[in-house]
Amino acid sequence: MSAFLAIGLVVLLLFLRQPLLIILLCLAAAVQMIWGRGQLDYIVEDLWVALNKETILSIPMFLMCGGIMTRGSTARRLIRVAEALTCRVPGGLGAACILACMVFAAISGSSIVTMLAVGGIMLPAMKQAGYSERFSLGVVLAGGSLGVVLPPSVPLIIYGLVTETSIVDLFKAGLLPGLLLVVLFAGYAMWVNRRAPTRPFDWADLGRALREGVLAILMPVLLLGGIYSGYFSVTESAAVALAYALIVEVFVLKEMKLAELQRVVIDTAKLAGSLFPLLAVALSLALVLAEHRVPEHLVELLKGWFTNPYTFMITVNLLLLVVSCLMTTTEALLILGPLLAPVAAAYGYDKVFFGIIMIHNLEIGYLLPPLGINLLIAMTAFKQKLGELTIAAAPFLVLMVVGLALLVIFPWITLVMVR
């Protein structure tokens, strides 16, 4: 009954459209009152303890790195390489968009930054090449969503923080699921445009593109190579990525002025300033939940409903798909991550595996109305109606659901890089 009271409080506050910060604070207070000793001053102490984590520093550094790369020439240089590689393939421009989004997502760690940086260049290029506007919009929206699951994804970092899961393992686990989506998206792009005109492959053109783009291509190699080899921690890799981006864009390529850097710093500070209070309360809530064994109570409750792990996983996937339509990824991770991850572990699901499944579900929400963040940003950036964008994204949504089903059926896709 107590668990239902806490859940009912969250539902009521969501219905009243209260800010997420208020919802999390009220939930933490409710947990202290119901399961604890009613001493609410512990919440303030937990806020300081929760933020005393080095990994949190990586978030603003990855955000700033993405901002620098967006305002510089990285996206354009990556697209040149992708176009030179796929020019001989029917539908190659669509595949080039997906490949460019893949590499840029591995640099920026952000879905929105990837969509705007690559889409701003590729959308007019695909229209000019004769691709339909609907397909062009869909491929840009889908390519942007790759920033959610491909490392160094900010949602992966948030999940790792609120569930106390190794972020390095999450980065490793997110690589193959991300590449699976790349293959599905690029394959669909080439199949739909299989009769599109092509141009002969030109080794000289590829060489020029590689010379221009080598510094951009080296970024994810340096970043992910350092993490996977164990040479960098997540925070160190963020610092290296930021330093590399500054040196390349400001001093080597000179595509970014120092005045623009000031704007990037201010934008990053605004994003971090809005995220950190939420993260502090969510992490303190996770501490309170663990201290009072709330996940264990939830496990006991759910085991009366779901007798086997497969029923639980199907139900959770359906729940997360619904949640992804109503909450942003950050909100869903902060509220549901500390609750669902221990329950999934009790049913025998590795927390790393469950994290990828959870984020993949929420990634689908980036393209689902009414709160699909990529749809909302694209409405303003590309001057399109929500209905048209939703229709354009529909085929890629189907592919994302197929990818999710493959991850659930074949867990090794997620875990083979971790073990």
C-alpha positions as CSV (number, residue, x, y, z in Angstrom):
1,M,0.0,0.0,0.0
2,S,2.9,2.4,0.8
3,A,4.4,1.8,-2.6
4,F,1.1,2.7,-4.2
5,L,1.0,6.0,-2.2
6,A,4.4,7.0,-3.5
7,I,3.5,6.1,-7.1
8,G,0.2,7.9,-6.7
9,L,2.0,11.0,-5.5
10,V,4.2,11.0,-8.6
11,V,1.2,10.5,-11.0
12,L,-0.7,13.3,-9.2
13,L,2.2,15.7,-9.6
14,L,2.7,14.8,-13.2
15,F,-1.0,15.4,-13.8
16,L,-0.7,18.8,-12.2
17,R,2.3,19.5,-14.5
18,Q,4.7,20.2,-11.7
19,P,8.4,20.7,-12.6
20,L,10.6,17.6,-12.3
21,L,12.6,19.1,-9.5
22,I,9.5,19.4,-7.4
23,I,8.4,15.9,-8.2
24,L,11.7,14.4,-7.2
25,L,11.9,16.4,-4.0
26,C,8.3,15.4,-3.0
27,L,9.1,11.7,-3.8
28,A,12.3,11.9,-1.7
29,A,10.3,13.4,1.2
30,A,7.5,10.8,0.8
31,V,10.1,7.9,0.9
32,Q,11.6,9.4,4.1
33,M,8.1,9.8,5.7
34,I,6.8,6.4,4.7
35,W,9.8,4.1,5.0
36,G,12.3,6.3,7.0
37,R,12.2,8.1,10.3
38,G,10.6,11.2,8.9
39,Q,13.7,13.3,9.2
40,L,13.6,15.5,6.1
41,D,16.8,17.3,6.9
42,Y,18.6,14.1,5.7
43,I,17.6,15.0,2.2
44,V,19.7,18.2,2.2
45,E,22.7,16.2,3.4
46,D,22.2,13.6,0.7
47,L,22.2,16.4,-2.0
48,W,25.8,17.2,-1.1
49,V,26.8,13.5,-0.9
50,A,25.1,12.8,-4.3
51,L,27.0,15.5,-6.2
52,N,30.4,14.4,-4.8
53,K,31.1,12.3,-7.8
54,E,33.9,13.0,-10.3
55,T,32.0,11.5,-13.2
56,I,29.5,14.4,-13.1
57,L,32.2,16.7,-14.4
58,S,32.2,14.8,-17.7
59,I,28.7,16.0,-18.5
60,P,29.4,19.7,-19.1
61,M,32.7,18.9,-20.8
62,F,31.0,16.6,-23.3
63,L,28.2,19.2,-23.8
64,M,30.8,21.9,-24.4
65,C,32.8,19.7,-26.8
66,G,29.6,19.1,-28.8
67,G,28.9,22.8,-28.9
68,I,32.4,23.6,-30.2
69,M,32.1,20.9,-32.9
70,T,28.7,22.2,-34.0
71,R,29.9,25.7,-34.5
72,G,33.1,24.6,-36.2
73,S,33.6,22.6,-39.4
74,T,33.6,19.1,-38.0
75,A,30.1,18.2,-39.3
76,R,30.9,19.4,-42.8
77,R,34.2,17.5,-43.0
78,L,32.6,14.3,-41.8
79,I,29.9,14.6,-44.4
80,R,32.4,15.0,-47.1
81,V,34.1,11.8,-46.1
82,A,30.8,9.9,-45.9
83,E,29.7,11.2,-49.3
84,A,32.9,10.2,-50.9
85,L,32.6,6.7,-49.5
86,T,29.0,6.1,-50.5
87,C,28.7,8.0,-53.8
88,R,28.7,4.7,-55.9
89,V,25.8,3.2,-53.8
90,P,22.2,3.9,-54.8
91,G,20.7,5.9,-52.0
92,G,24.3,6.7,-50.9
93,L,23.5,10.2,-49.7
94,G,21.0,8.9,-47.2
95,A,23.5,6.3,-46.0
96,A,26.1,9.1,-45.8
97,C,23.8,11.1,-43.6
98,I,23.5,8.1,-41.2
99,L,27.3,7.5,-41.2
100,A,28.0,11.2,-40.5
101,C,25.5,11.2,-37.7
102,M,27.1,8.1,-36.3
103,V,30.6,9.6,-36.1
104,F,29.3,13.0,-34.9
105,A,27.2,11.4,-32.2
106,A,30.3,9.6,-31.0
107,I,31.9,13.0,-30.7
108,S,29.1,15.1,-29.2
109,G,27.2,12.6,-27.1
110,S,24.0,14.5,-27.9
111,S,21.0,13.7,-30.1
112,I,19.9,17.3,-30.7
113,V,23.4,18.5,-31.5
114,T,23.9,15.7,-33.9
115,M,20.6,16.3,-35.7
116,L,21.1,20.0,-36.0
117,A,24.8,19.9,-37.0
118,V,24.5,17.2,-39.7
119,G,20.9,17.8,-40.7
120,G,21.5,21.5,-41.3
121,I,23.9,20.5,-44.1
122,M,22.4,17.2,-45.3
123,L,18.8,18.1,-45.6
124,P,19.3,20.7,-48.3
125,A,21.8,18.5,-50.0
126,M,19.4,15.5,-50.2
127,K,16.6,17.7,-51.5
128,Q,18.9,19.1,-54.2
129,A,19.9,15.6,-55.2
130,G,16.3,14.6,-55.8
131,Y,15.5,12.7,-52.6
132,S,11.9,13.2,-51.4
133,E,11.5,15.8,-48.6
134,R,9.7,13.2,-46.4
135,F,12.5,10.7,-46.6
136,S,15.2,13.4,-46.1
137,L,13.5,14.6,-42.9
138,G,13.1,11.1,-41.7
139,V,16.7,10.1,-42.2
140,V,17.9,13.3,-40.4
141,L,15.6,12.7,-37.5
142,A,16.6,9.1,-37.2
143,G,20.3,9.8,-37.6
144,G,20.1,12.4,-34.8
145,S,18.6,9.9,-32.4
146,L,21.9,7.8,-32.6
147,G,23.4,10.3,-30.1
148,V,21.3,8.7,-27.4
149,V,22.7,5.2,-27.4
150,L,26.1,5.6,-29.0
151,P,28.9,6.4,-26.5
152,P,29.7,9.0,-25.1
153,S,26.0,9.4,-24.7
154,V,25.0,11.8,-21.9
155,P,21.9,9.7,-21.1
156,L,24.2,6.7,-20.5
157,I,26.2,8.8,-18.1
158,I,23.0,9.8,-16.2
159,Y,21.8,6.2,-16.0
160,G,25.2,5.1,-14.7
161,L,25.1,7.8,-12.0
162,V,21.6,7.2,-10.7
163,T,21.9,3.3,-10.7
164,E,25.6,3.1,-9.7
165,T,26.5,1.2,-12.8
166,S,29.9,1.4,-14.5
167,I,29.8,4.1,-17.1
168,V,32.7,2.6,-19.0
169,D,30.8,-0.7,-19.2
170,L,27.7,1.2,-20.4
171,F,29.8,2.9,-23.1
172,K,31.1,-0.5,-24.3
173,A,27.7,-2.1,-24.2
174,G,26.1,0.8,-26.2
175,L,28.5,0.4,-29.2
176,L,27.1,-2.7,-31.0
177,P,23.4,-1.7,-30.4
178,G,24.2,1.7,-31.9
179,L,26.0,0.1,-34.9
180,L,23.0,-2.2,-35.3
181,L,20.7,0.8,-35.7
182,V,23.2,2.4,-38.2
183,V,23.1,-0.8,-40.3
184,L,19.3,-0.9,-40.2
185,F,18.9,2.8,-41.0
186,A,21.5,2.9,-43.8
187,G,20.2,-0.4,-45.3
188,Y,16.7,1.1,-45.4
189,A,18.0,4.3,-47.0
190,M,19.7,2.4,-49.7
191,W,16.7,0.1,-50.4
192,V,14.1,3.0,-50.6
193,N,16.4,4.9,-53.0
194,R,17.7,1.9,-54.9
195,R,16.9,3.5,-58.2
196,A,18.4,6.9,-57.3
197,P,21.2,8.1,-59.6
198,T,24.8,7.5,-58.5
199,R,28.2,8.8,-59.5
200,P,31.5,6.9,-60.1
201,F,33.7,6.2,-57.1
202,D,36.7,8.6,-57.2
203,W,39.8,7.7,-55.2
204,A,41.2,11.2,-55.6
205,D,38.0,12.7,-54.2
206,L,38.1,10.3,-51.2
207,G,41.7,11.2,-50.6
208,R,40.9,14.9,-50.5
209,A,37.9,14.3,-48.2
210,L,40.1,12.2,-45.8
211,R,42.8,14.9,-45.7
212,E,40.3,17.5,-44.9
213,G,38.4,15.3,-42.4
214,V,41.2,13.4,-40.7
215,L,41.2,15.5,-37.6
216,A,37.5,15.1,-37.2
217,I,37.7,11.3,-37.7
218,L,40.5,11.0,-35.1
219,M,38.3,12.5,-32.4
220,P,36.1,9.4,-31.8
221,V,39.1,7.2,-32.3
222,L,41.0,9.1,-29.6
223,L,38.0,9.4,-27.3
224,L,36.6,5.9,-27.4
225,G,39.9,4.2,-27.8
226,G,41.1,5.8,-24.6
227,I,38.0,4.7,-22.7
228,Y,37.9,1.1,-24.1
229,S,41.6,0.6,-23.5
230,G,41.3,1.7,-19.9
231,Y,43.8,4.5,-20.5
232,F,41.2,7.2,-19.8
233,S,38.5,7.4,-17.2
234,V,35.2,8.8,-18.4
235,T,36.0,12.2,-16.9
236,E,39.5,12.2,-18.3
237,S,38.2,11.3,-21.8
238,A,35.8,14.2,-21.6
239,A,38.6,16.6,-20.7
240,V,40.8,15.2,-23.6
241,A,37.9,15.5,-26.0
242,L,37.3,19.1,-25.0
243,A,40.9,20.1,-25.2
244,Y,41.2,18.4,-28.6
245,A,38.1,20.1,-30.0
246,L,39.4,23.5,-28.8
247,I,42.8,23.0,-30.3
248,V,41.5,21.7,-33.7
249,E,38.6,24.2,-34.2
250,V,40.2,27.4,-32.7
251,F,43.9,27.1,-33.4
252,V,44.5,24.4,-36.2
253,L,41.5,24.8,-38.6
254,K,40.7,28.3,-37.3
255,E,37.0,27.7,-38.1
256,M,35.8,29.1,-34.7
257,K,36.4,32.5,-33.3
258,L,37.1,33.1,-29.6
259,A,33.9,35.3,-29.4
260,E,31.9,32.2,-30.5
261,L,33.6,30.2,-27.8
262,Q,32.2,32.6,-25.2
263,R,28.7,31.8,-26.5
264,V,29.4,28.0,-26.3
265,V,30.5,28.4,-22.6
266,I,27.4,30.4,-21.7
267,D,25.1,27.8,-23.4
268,T,26.8,24.9,-21.7
269,A,26.5,26.7,-18.3
270,K,22.8,27.2,-18.9
271,L,22.3,23.5,-19.7
272,A,24.4,22.3,-16.8
273,G,22.7,24.7,-14.5
274,S,19.3,23.3,-15.3
275,L,20.5,19.7,-15.2
276,F,22.7,19.6,-12.0
277,P,19.9,20.4,-9.5
278,L,17.8,17.6,-11.0
279,L,20.7,15.2,-10.9
280,A,21.5,16.1,-7.3
281,V,17.9,15.4,-6.1
282,A,17.7,12.2,-8.2
283,L,20.9,10.9,-6.8
284,S,19.9,11.7,-3.3
285,L,16.6,10.0,-4.0
286,A,18.5,6.9,-5.1
287,L,20.4,7.0,-1.8
288,V,17.2,7.2,0.2
289,L,15.6,4.4,-1.8
290,A,18.5,2.1,-1.3
291,E,18.8,2.9,2.4
292,H,15.2,2.1,3.1
293,R,15.2,-1.0,0.8
294,V,12.4,0.4,-1.4
295,P,13.6,-1.5,-4.5
296,E,13.4,-4.8,-2.5
297,H,9.8,-4.0,-1.4
298,L,9.0,-3.2,-5.1
299,V,10.6,-6.6,-6.1
300,E,8.4,-8.5,-3.7
301,L,5.3,-6.7,-4.9
302,L,6.1,-7.3,-8.6
303,K,7.0,-10.9,-8.2
304,G,3.4,-11.5,-7.3
305,W,2.4,-10.2,-10.7
306,F,5.2,-11.4,-13.0
307,T,6.2,-15.0,-12.4
308,N,9.0,-15.1,-15.0
309,P,11.5,-12.6,-16.3
310,Y,10.2,-12.6,-19.9
311,T,6.8,-11.3,-18.8
312,F,8.5,-8.6,-16.7
313,M,10.7,-7.5,-19.6
314,I,7.8,-7.3,-22.1
315,T,5.8,-5.2,-19.6
316,V,8.7,-2.9,-18.8
317,N,9.3,-2.3,-22.5
318,L,5.7,-1.4,-23.1
319,L,5.8,0.9,-20.0
320,L,8.9,2.6,-21.2
321,L,7.5,3.2,-24.7
322,V,4.5,4.9,-23.1
323,V,6.7,6.9,-20.8
324,S,8.9,8.0,-23.7
325,C,5.9,9.7,-25.2
326,L,5.2,11.7,-22.1
327,M,8.6,12.4,-20.5
328,T,12.0,13.5,-21.8
329,T,14.8,10.9,-21.5
330,T,16.4,12.7,-18.6
331,E,13.2,12.9,-16.6
332,A,12.5,9.2,-17.2
333,L,16.0,8.1,-16.2
334,L,16.0,10.2,-13.1
335,I,12.6,9.0,-11.9
336,L,12.5,5.4,-13.1
337,G,16.2,4.4,-13.3
338,P,16.7,3.9,-9.5
339,L,13.5,2.0,-9.2
340,L,13.5,-0.3,-12.2
341,A,17.2,-1.2,-12.4
342,P,17.3,-3.1,-9.0
343,V,14.0,-4.8,-10.0
344,A,15.4,-5.9,-13.3
345,A,18.5,-7.3,-11.5
346,A,16.2,-9.3,-9.2
347,Y,14.7,-10.9,-12.3
348,G,18.2,-11.8,-13.5
349,Y,18.9,-9.0,-15.9
350,D,22.3,-7.4,-15.8
351,K,22.1,-3.7,-14.9
352,V,24.3,-2.8,-17.9
353,F,22.0,-4.8,-20.3
354,F,18.9,-3.2,-18.7
355,G,20.4,0.2,-19.1
356,I,20.9,-0.2,-22.8
357,I,17.3,-1.6,-23.1
358,M,15.9,1.3,-21.1
359,I,17.8,4.0,-23.1
360,H,16.9,2.3,-26.4
361,N,13.2,2.5,-25.4
362,L,13.6,6.2,-24.5
363,E,15.5,6.8,-27.7
364,I,12.4,5.8,-29.6
365,G,10.6,8.5,-27.7
366,Y,12.8,11.1,-29.3
367,L,10.7,10.5,-32.5
368,L,7.3,10.0,-30.9
369,P,4.7,12.8,-30.3
370,P,3.7,14.7,-28.2
371,L,7.1,15.2,-26.4
372,G,9.5,13.7,-29.0
373,I,12.3,16.2,-28.5
374,N,13.8,15.7,-31.9
375,L,10.4,16.4,-33.5
376,L,9.9,19.5,-31.4
377,I,13.4,20.9,-32.2
378,A,13.0,20.0,-35.9
379,M,9.7,21.9,-36.1
380,T,11.6,25.1,-35.4
381,A,15.0,24.3,-37.0
382,F,13.5,22.9,-40.3
383,K,10.2,24.9,-40.4
384,Q,8.0,21.8,-40.6
385,K,4.7,20.7,-39.0
386,L,4.6,18.1,-36.3
387,G,2.4,15.8,-38.3
388,E,4.7,15.8,-41.3
389,L,7.7,15.1,-39.2
390,T,5.9,12.2,-37.4
391,I,5.0,10.6,-40.7
392,A,8.6,11.1,-42.0
393,A,10.0,9.4,-38.9
394,A,7.5,6.5,-38.9
395,P,9.6,4.0,-41.0
396,F,12.6,4.6,-38.8
397,L,10.5,4.1,-35.7
398,V,9.6,0.6,-37.0
399,L,13.3,-0.1,-37.5
400,M,14.1,1.1,-34.0
401,V,11.4,-1.3,-32.6
402,V,13.0,-4.1,-34.6
403,G,16.4,-3.2,-33.2
404,L,14.9,-3.2,-29.7
405,A,13.4,-6.6,-30.2
406,L,16.7,-8.0,-31.4
407,L,18.5,-6.6,-28.3
408,V,16.0,-8.3,-26.0
409,I,16.0,-11.6,-27.8
410,F,19.8,-11.7,-28.2
411,P,21.4,-10.1,-25.1
412,W,24.9,-11.0,-26.3
413,I,24.7,-8.1,-28.8
414,T,24.8,-5.8,-25.8
415,L,27.1,-7.7,-23.4
416,V,29.7,-9.2,-25.7
417,M,31.8,-6.0,-25.6
418,V,31.6,-5.9,-21.7
419,R,32.7,-9.5,-21.0
